[in-house]
Amino acid sequence: MPPEIEAGRPSQADMVDLVAYLRCWEEDGTWAATLGYCRERVESKHRGLYAIGMKAASICRPVVGLLLALATVACGSATSKPPFTVDEFIAQIDQLDGQTVAVTGYLGECEALSCMLYRNKAESDDVDRAMSDIRAALDDGAIDVSGFPFPDHPSVSIGPGSPTSFFDLRAHFYKNGYVVIRGEATNRCRSRNKACFDRVGDLLPNSISSASAPS
């Protein structure tokens, strides 16, 4: 992550404001036009957010690079096919292995070692409550929590994405909502007698966008 973003801690409104004005630069502009706009913003109210620790000659390019990584807010990633539901994706994961697909569902919060896409909010909340109970027990000194009930709701494990995709940062703006995640399907963690941990996912993401709740 560029250091000025970490230090400035921009709000979602700041991000959306900038991304909206960039207006999908790859469709109708050049780096020169985009950087010109960026300079104007940096010289005005966004100087405090994005100029920390950066020299004027080099500030715009890393900022715009990160904003374009977040540009699914404005541009999205179009796909000609409707996204798979969580159930559909799981049922066909062997056939989809290696393909780039889109999957829709409810995303709670992506954490360092866990990022799950559920069928709906109720099931995601159910898992969150169970995890809260387990964490509370561990905080109270429990050693064995294997007897705690844990819901077995269908879910798709989302990997961290490539180092240049900034997926977790992008996902932060979509947490606790319905989304469409596009990426490469992999069945390696669904293979018989094989278990995966630490974000080795069923879907290796490259983009995320908002979606409507299932009817």
PAMARNU-442539 format. One record per residue (C-alpha): chain; y, x, z. Coordinates in nm, 3 decimals, always signed. Layout:
BEGIN
 chain      py      px      pz
     A       Y       X       Z
...
This chain:
BEGIN
 chain      py      px      pz
     A  +0.000  +0.000  +0.000
     A  +0.345  +0.145  -0.082
     A  +0.509  +0.255  +0.243
     A  +0.826  +0.053  +0.194
     A  +0.628  -0.272  +0.190
     A  +0.449  -0.186  +0.515
     A  +0.774  -0.091  +0.684
     A  +0.979  -0.379  +0.551
     A  +0.725  -0.653  +0.631
     A  +0.848  -0.900  +0.362
     A  +0.788  -1.268  +0.425
     A  +0.593  -1.492  +0.191
     A  +0.921  -1.651  +0.083
     A  +1.058  -1.309  -0.015
     A  +0.749  -1.234  -0.218
     A  +0.746  -1.570  -0.393
     A  +1.118  -1.539  -0.469
     A  +1.077  -1.201  -0.636
     A  +0.758  -1.285  -0.819
     A  +0.902  -1.610  -0.954
     A  +1.200  -1.423  -1.100
     A  +0.977  -1.161  -1.260
     A  +0.835  -1.447  -1.471
     A  +0.523  -1.282  -1.604
     A  +0.695  -0.969  -1.739
     A  +0.401  -0.884  -1.961
     A  +0.460  -1.195  -2.171
     A  +0.828  -1.162  -2.257
     A  +0.976  -0.841  -2.120
     A  +0.948  -0.469  -2.086
     A  +0.951  -0.235  -1.794
     A  +1.320  -0.172  -1.861
     A  +1.410  -0.540  -1.823
     A  +1.192  -0.581  -1.517
     A  +1.327  -0.270  -1.349
     A  +1.681  -0.380  -1.426
     A  +1.621  -0.700  -1.233
     A  +1.453  -0.508  -0.954
     A  +1.754  -0.281  -0.916
     A  +1.982  -0.581  -0.885
     A  +1.765  -0.727  -0.610
     A  +1.738  -0.396  -0.427
     A  +2.117  -0.358  -0.436
     A  +2.153  -0.702  -0.278
     A  +1.969  -0.875  +0.008
     A  +1.628  -0.715  -0.055
     A  +1.751  -0.360  +0.002
     A  +1.645  -0.376  +0.365
     A  +1.292  -0.492  +0.279
     A  +1.200  -0.266  -0.009
     A  +1.421  +0.043  +0.008
     A  +1.302  +0.184  +0.341
     A  +1.205  +0.548  +0.304
     A  +1.240  +0.550  -0.077
     A  +1.497  +0.722  -0.297
     A  +1.697  +0.507  -0.537
     A  +1.560  +0.684  -0.843
     A  +1.198  +0.593  -0.767
     A  +1.203  +0.276  -0.559
     A  +1.159  +0.008  -0.824
     A  +0.838  +0.110  -0.993
     A  +0.606  +0.098  -0.684
     A  +0.767  -0.225  -0.564
     A  +0.723  -0.396  -0.900
     A  +0.369  -0.259  -0.924
     A  +0.276  -0.428  -0.599
     A  +0.455  -0.749  -0.689
     A  +0.267  -0.764  -1.017
     A  -0.054  -0.724  -0.820
     A  +0.062  -1.034  -0.633
     A  +0.173  -1.210  -0.949
     A  -0.101  -1.471  -0.942
     A  +0.157  -1.672  -0.747
     A  +0.348  -1.715  -1.073
     A  +0.112  -1.615  -1.350
     A  -0.243  -1.672  -1.230
     A  -0.555  -1.571  -1.416
     A  -0.641  -1.824  -1.677
     A  -1.000  -1.907  -1.758
     A  -1.130  -2.141  -2.024
     A  -1.418  -2.267  -1.809
     A  -1.383  -2.470  -1.490
     A  -1.463  -2.265  -1.180
     A  -1.802  -2.284  -1.014
     A  -1.824  -2.456  -0.680
     A  -1.980  -2.261  -0.393
     A  -2.309  -2.450  -0.433
     A  -2.317  -2.397  -0.810
     A  -2.242  -2.028  -0.780
     A  -2.514  -1.967  -0.521
     A  -2.772  -2.164  -0.721
     A  -2.703  -1.965  -1.040
     A  -2.622  -1.624  -0.897
     A  -2.923  -1.454  -1.058
     A  -2.821  -1.578  -1.402
     A  -2.455  -1.492  -1.337
     A  -2.526  -1.140  -1.213
     A  -2.284  -0.896  -1.378
     A  -2.068  -1.166  -1.536
     A  -1.701  -1.232  -1.466
     A  -1.672  -1.581  -1.323
     A  -1.437  -1.801  -1.121
     A  -1.543  -1.972  -0.798
     A  -1.350  -2.231  -0.601
     A  -1.371  -2.314  -0.232
     A  -1.193  -2.291  +0.101
     A  -1.077  -1.948  +0.219
     A  -1.012  -1.892  +0.588
     A  -0.894  -1.538  +0.647
     A  -1.016  -1.216  +0.488
     A  -1.088  -0.959  +0.756
     A  -1.194  -0.597  +0.722
     A  -1.565  -0.676  +0.751
     A  -1.578  -1.044  +0.656
     A  -1.427  -1.257  +0.380
     A  -1.611  -1.582  +0.312
     A  -1.550  -1.869  +0.073
     A  -1.679  -2.204  +0.206
     A  -1.727  -2.543  +0.043
     A  -1.454  -2.706  +0.249
     A  -1.219  -2.666  +0.544
     A  -1.448  -2.845  +0.790
     A  -1.731  -2.596  +0.737
     A  -1.496  -2.298  +0.755
     A  -1.349  -2.429  +1.082
     A  -1.700  -2.486  +1.217
     A  -1.787  -2.119  +1.160
     A  -1.455  -2.005  +1.310
     A  -1.525  -2.202  +1.628
     A  -1.871  -2.051  +1.660
     A  -1.730  -1.701  +1.611
     A  -1.461  -1.768  +1.872
     A  -1.728  -1.869  +2.124
     A  -1.928  -1.554  +2.055
     A  -1.622  -1.330  +2.085
     A  -1.522  -1.497  +2.410
     A  -1.870  -1.437  +2.551
     A  -1.859  -1.071  +2.450
     A  -1.516  -1.036  +2.611
     A  -1.664  -1.180  +2.930
     A  -1.932  -0.912  +2.933
     A  -2.223  -1.080  +2.755
     A  -2.468  -0.836  +2.602
     A  -2.699  -1.071  +2.410
     A  -2.533  -1.346  +2.205
     A  -2.832  -1.412  +1.981
     A  -2.890  -1.749  +2.147
     A  -2.548  -1.884  +2.053
     A  -2.561  -2.159  +1.790
     A  -2.419  -2.055  +1.454
     A  -2.373  -2.293  +1.158
     A  -2.566  -2.214  +0.843
     A  -2.316  -2.346  +0.589
     A  -2.340  -2.225  +0.228
     A  -2.081  -1.959  +0.158
     A  -1.989  -1.690  -0.092
     A  -1.920  -1.343  +0.043
     A  -1.611  -1.192  -0.118
     A  -1.602  -0.816  -0.159
     A  -1.286  -0.607  -0.105
     A  -1.210  -0.560  -0.474
     A  -1.102  -0.236  -0.636
     A  -0.850  -0.008  -0.460
     A  -0.586  -0.106  -0.717
     A  -0.639  -0.482  -0.690
     A  -0.473  -0.521  -0.345
     A  -0.703  -0.820  -0.306
     A  -0.685  -0.857  +0.072
     A  -0.306  -0.836  +0.061
     A  -0.296  -1.104  -0.207
     A  -0.550  -1.318  -0.024
     A  -0.326  -1.314  +0.284
     A  -0.088  -1.553  +0.107
     A  -0.369  -1.798  +0.030
     A  -0.557  -1.796  +0.361
     A  -0.649  -2.129  +0.519
     A  -0.643  -2.308  +0.187
     A  -0.840  -2.397  -0.124
     A  -0.846  -2.123  -0.384
     A  -1.001  -2.003  -0.707
     A  -1.127  -1.645  -0.694
     A  -1.219  -1.467  -1.014
     A  -1.437  -1.158  -1.023
     A  -1.776  -1.007  -1.102
     A  -2.082  -1.187  -0.970
     A  -2.354  -0.976  -0.812
     A  -2.691  -1.084  -0.673
     A  -2.768  -0.760  -0.492
     A  -2.717  -0.920  -0.151
     A  -2.923  -1.225  -0.245
     A  -3.228  -1.018  -0.333
     A  -3.544  -1.082  -0.136
     A  -3.585  -0.874  +0.179
     A  -3.237  -0.723  +0.149
     A  -2.943  -0.775  +0.383
     A  -2.585  -0.667  +0.324
     A  -2.305  -0.606  +0.570
     A  -1.941  -0.492  +0.578
     A  -1.796  -0.683  +0.283
     A  -2.069  -0.601  +0.032
     A  -2.008  -0.931  -0.140
     A  -2.154  -1.181  -0.384
     A  -1.826  -1.177  -0.578
     A  -1.626  -0.861  -0.648
     A  -1.277  -1.008  -0.686
     A  -0.992  -0.922  -0.918
     A  -0.764  -1.226  -0.884
     A  -0.692  -1.526  -0.663
     A  -0.493  -1.846  -0.714
     A  -0.444  -2.174  -0.531
     A  -0.663  -2.478  -0.599
     A  -0.676  -2.846  -0.511
     A  -0.899  -2.974  -0.235
     A  -1.226  -3.132  -0.357
     A  -1.205  -3.506  -0.411
